[in-house]
Amino acid sequence: MILITGATGLLGGHLLYRFRESATQIIAIFRTESSKDKVRRIFESYDKESGHLIENFNWVKADVLDVPSLNLVFNNVKQVYHCAAAIEANNFEELEKINVTGTANVINTALHHNVEKFCHVSSIAALGDAPAGKPTSEEDFFNLDGLNSDYAITKYGAEMEAWRATQEGMKVIIVNPGVILGEGDFNSGSGKLISRTAGGNKFYTTGGSGFIDVRDVVHYMVNLMESDVENERFILVSNNLNYKTVLDQIAGHLKVKKPSIKLSAWFLHFLSILSQPIGWLGGSSLTSATVKSLTSETYYSNDKIKAVLPNYETKHFDQTIQRVTTFYKNLN
């Protein structure tokens, strides 16, 4: 059996679609019945008639913070895809509880039940800074003394739990995706890039990052889990792009005005001093770490994953944007 945490999220939902006709029993963890509607919508992004296929899975109500509920679902599980995580939270403690403690709970339960292989979804946020002029690679390790966001610190902590599992005898794959874009909830995470641009966002910043299609992430995860590779981590990025380029492409496909007002680093730092929330960040207050990420161009190497799975070509990100914005327009 295969167990998926975070099955109702962006990545978990697309991963479930990959397993829609699997001969192996799939256990999908969820917390609320309404969240399953998000998965149905993800399935319908592939085929309008495929929404009913979500009933092919064994849906089990559980929570990564509720160890007894986890113990009940891990019997006979051979592989785990740990997609559950918090991206946005009211405070550091909430992020730490879900990302670090939740991961530790899933890891410990998997070890107790002798799970054979475990895929942990980390993030490029859990990586360190590369030497000047070079893209970040898997060999660049997180600097706890650096200027890090709460999210980055907790994703690093979660990744340390996954590495601990390798020392305790479990085979582990760690993936560090860039900004994942795909059909899903457009009111959270990267989905807000679409909805806020559609709503007339006028602002952009000078930074850049690594981006990838959710379908590419799913492909890599499944193929790594089905391979003999173990106890390695992989950056999953298809395109390194600046934020202005991405927002312009989204606006172009949505046929709305492109953002035209640049928010400079000094102005963002000023807002962070005031702890001033700004709308296009979802009402979140700025921190110095957030300003750094918004105004720095940090790019990533995908050489390692290409060497291990050389026969797969990731989707060009503009094609991803076109597909996802078309789906968004059809919903609205």
N, C-alpha and C positions, 0 to 999 in steps of 0.2 A: 504493500500500500504506500501511497504518497500523501503526505500532509502538507497543506499550504496555509501559512498564517497570513493575515492581511489579505484574505482572498477577495474582499469586496473593494479593495483599493485599485488604483490605476494599473499598477504592475500585476497585482494578484489576479485581477479580472481578466487581463489579456493572457496571463499564464494559464488560467482555467480554460480559456478558449482553445489554447494549444492542445490541451488534454481532453477536448470535448468527446473524442472517440477512442480514448485510451482503454485498452483492455485491463489496465491496472486500476484498481479502485482508488478514487481520489477523495480525500477528506478535506473539505473546505471549511475553515474556521470563520465564523461570523459572530457579530454581537447583537445586531438588531435585524428584524425582518425587512425593514425598509431599506437597509443597506444593500440587500440582494437585488433591488431594482436597478442599482448602479451597474451591477454585473450584467443584468439583462440588456441594458442599454449598450454596454460594451460589445456584447455578442451581436447585437443588431447593427453595430457599425461595420461588421464584416458581411452580414447577410440579414436583411430585414426579417427573414423567416426563421432565424436561428435563436431567438430569445428563449424559446421553450427548452433549449438544450441545457440551460443551467440546472434543470431538474435531474440531469444525468449524474450529478455529484452527490456525495454524502455530506450534506450540510450539518455541521455540529456547532451549537452555540458554546463558545468558550472565550476565555480572555487570557492574554499573556501574563496578566497580573494575578490570575487566579490559578494557582498551581494544582489544586484538586481537579479543576475542570480540565486542565491540560492532561493530567494523568489518565483521565477517563478515555481520551481519544488517541493515545499513543500506542495502544496495543497493536502489535503486528505491523507497525509503520517501519518501512525500510529506508525511505528518503523523506527529507524535509526541505521545503523551500520557505525560508523565513523572510517574508515580505513586509510583515507588520512593523510600522514605525510611526512616530509622530514627527511631522515637519513643522507645524505651527502649534504653539502652546502659549499659555498666559505667562509662564515663568520657567526658569531653569529646572526647578524641582519636578515639574510635570513632565518635561522632556526627558529628564534623567530617569524618571520612574518607568516610562514607557519604553524608551530606547535601550537603556542599560539594564535595569532590573528585569524588564520584560524579556529581553534577549537572554539574560542569565537563566531565567526560569525555563525558557524553551530549550536552551542548551542542556541544562541539568536534567530536564525530563527526557530529552532525546538520549542522553548518555545512560540514564537509568533503564530505558527501554531498548538499549542496544541498537539504535538507529545506525544504519550502515554508512550513509552519506548525507551531508547537510550543506545546503546552499544558503549562505548568509548574504543578504542584500545590504551592502554598506553604501558608501557615497564617495564622490571625489572630495567632499568636504572633510573626509577623514584622512586625507593625504597631506603631506608636508609641502613646503615650497621647494621648487627646483632651483638649481644654480642659475644665475642670471643668464638670460639668452637661451635657455633650454626648456623644453616642455616638461611638465611634471610626469613622472613615471611611477611605477609601483615601488621603486627603490627610494622614493622620497618620503621620509617618515614624519609623522605628525609631531609638531613642536608644541608641547603643552605650555611653554612659556611665551608663545607667540600671541598675536592678536587674533583670537578665534571666537566665532559665534557660539552661542549656547548649543545650537544644533550640531555644529562641527564637533564640539567637545563630547557630546553625548553619542554621536555616531562613532567617534573614535573609541569611546568606552565600550560600546556594543561590539565593535570589531575585536577588541581585546578579549571579550568573552568567547568569540568564535575561535580566536587563536588558542585560547585556553583549551578548548575542546580538542584541538589537534594533539595537545600534550597528553590528553586523557584517552587517546586512542581512536577518536572518531575521524573519519575522512571528511574534510571540509573544503568547500569552494567558497571563496569570497569574491563578490563582484562589486566594483566601485563605479556605478554609472554616473554619467554627467547629468545635465538637466534633461529629464525624460519628458518627451512630448507625445501625447496620444489621445485617443478618444476616451473620455471619462468624465469626471466631475470638473466642470469649468468654473467652479466657485472655490476651488482650493488648489494649493500647490502650483505647478506649472500651468495648469488649466487657466489660471487667472491671466496669464499672458494673452490668451485669446479673448476672454470676456472683457477685460479692461480695455484692450485695444478696440474691441467692438463698441465699447461704451464711450469712446472718444478720448482716451488717454492722450495727453499732449506732451508728456515728458519722457526723456530718455537720459541715460547716464553713459559714461565713457568706457565702462568695463566690458569684459568679455569672458566667455567660459566655454566648456565643452558641452555639446548637445548630442542627443541620440533619440531615435525613434523607439517607442515602447516595444514594438514588434521585434526590433533588433535585439533588445535586451533579453526578451523571452527566448529568442533563438539561441543566443549565447549561453544563457543559464541552463537550458535543457541539454544542449550538446555537451557542455562541460560536465554536467551531472551524469550523462550517459557515457562519458569517456573514462579513461584510466587516470586522468589528471586528479590530483588531490593535494590539499594543503598549500594552495597557491591563491594569490589574489590577482584580479584582472581589472584594469581600467576599461570601461565600456563607453567609448566616445566615438561618434562618427564624424562630426564636424566641429572644429574650433571656430567660433564666431563671436563678433562683438554684439552687444545687446541691441545697438541701433539697427544693425543689419537684420536681426531676427524680428524686431518690432516692425521694421519697414516691410519685410516680407509678409508678415501677418496682416498688416494694414492693407497691403496691396491685394491679397487674396480676399480680404473681407470687403474691399472697395470702400474703405474709409480713409480719412486723412491720416497721413503718417505723423508720428510724434515729431515736433519741431523745436521744443524748448529743452535745451541741454541743462541738466542740473549739475553744476560743478562740484568738485570735491569739497571746496571750502564752504559752499553753501550747505551741503549735506552735513558736514561736520558741525556747522552752526546749528542746524536742526537737531543733531544728535545731542548737543550740549543742552538744548531746551527740552530734550526727550519728546520732541514733537512728532505725533503720528501723522503719516501722510497716506492719502487715499490709495494711490496706485501700488502701495506695498500692502494693501489690505487693511489699512488702519493700524499697522504695527508701528511701534516707536523705533526710531533709528538708534543704532549703537555704533560705536567706532568700528567694530568688526563688520557690521553690515555695510557701512560706508566703504570700507576697504574692498569688500567683494563687489560692490556696485561700480566702483571706479577703477578697479585693477583688471587688466587683461591677463587672465591665467589660463594657459592652454595645456593640453594633455596629450600624451603619446598613447596610441593604441597599438604599438608595435608588438607587444606581448601577446595579446589576444589574436592578432593576425597571424602570428607565427604558429600558434597552437591550432587555430581553426582557419587555415589559409584559403579555403575554397568558398567562403561566404562573403558576399559584397553587401555592405550596409546600404540602407536607402539614403539617397541624397536628401539633405534636410529640407530643401525647398519643396520637394515632392511630399515630404511628411507634412509640412505646414499646409500645403494645398489640400491634402486629404483631410486633415483634422479640421481646418477651417470650413471646408465644405460640409462636414458632418455637423459642426457647430451651427452653421447657417440653416441646415435642414431641421435642426431642433428648435430653432428660434424663428 
